[in-house]
Amino acid sequence: VSSLTGGTIGGSTNRSATMSRHSASGRHRPPPSSAYQRGSLNTVSSRSGAESVGSERSRRSRGADSAASSVLDDVLRSIESDNADLCDIIASMRRYPHSSRVQLAGCEKLWIQSWDDENSNAIGRVGGIPTISDAMRRHARNARLQQAGAGALQNLALNEYNRDVVAECGGVVAVVEAMQRHFDNSAVQQCGCAALGNVAADSADNSLTVAECGGVHAILAAVEAFPEDEGVLRSAYQALRVLGYNPAQALADAQGQSTDDGGGDKSDGDEEPEDEDMEQ
């Protein structure tokens, strides 16, 4: 990775993203059977011994939980460090795939790091894209993680090599499913629209993948859910244009407007959003 970026990767970037940062409950051991003779010394002794063994097991369990929590805390501190290395971040996410805390911190860190072109290229080359897609699939209900994951894929897809990897490793499906599940979250919708547009850019095959995975319907649903949100509308407009649709007509239809009501062709004096890849 160092050879790709010209040095240690993972330092601070020129841009930042604004983002807002989840115990295992112990099981109670079932009480011992009360079917014993009150005056029997052997029975009482046996019961006392069983309780002692149970207590020892409980102490050991609590100790193991505490140790595991301490390890995760160390991992999180490492990921969130300003000097975090990209390879270490991705390795930690693969080592603890079921930890929503680790996956969230990892996706957010990769989102920030992906603003830098060299970092973005390196993340794609060392397996960061399937790692992000897996995190989104495993923790589908975590809206914040879905936003960070879609945001990271959005930036990574600005790279030609990366956009093909996103399309091939299930990243498009992960983004579409995130948009469908979190249909009421404007941040997820905006990042999702932009990610789909960037993946489809300059590639007929990727555009077809986005369409076949339900990307066009997800984009139109985002517009219908947030007809007044400028960020969602701009991302949706550019994505539809990249996908070969008439964005003005498509947005008007999604907003329930006719072209006669202002949703049709724009006059020469009207200003349209820039037609370029979207970076969040």
Order of alpha helices (4+ residues) and beta strands (2+ residues): alpha-alpha-alpha-alpha-alpha-alpha-alpha-alpha-alpha-alpha-alpha-alpha-alpha-alpha
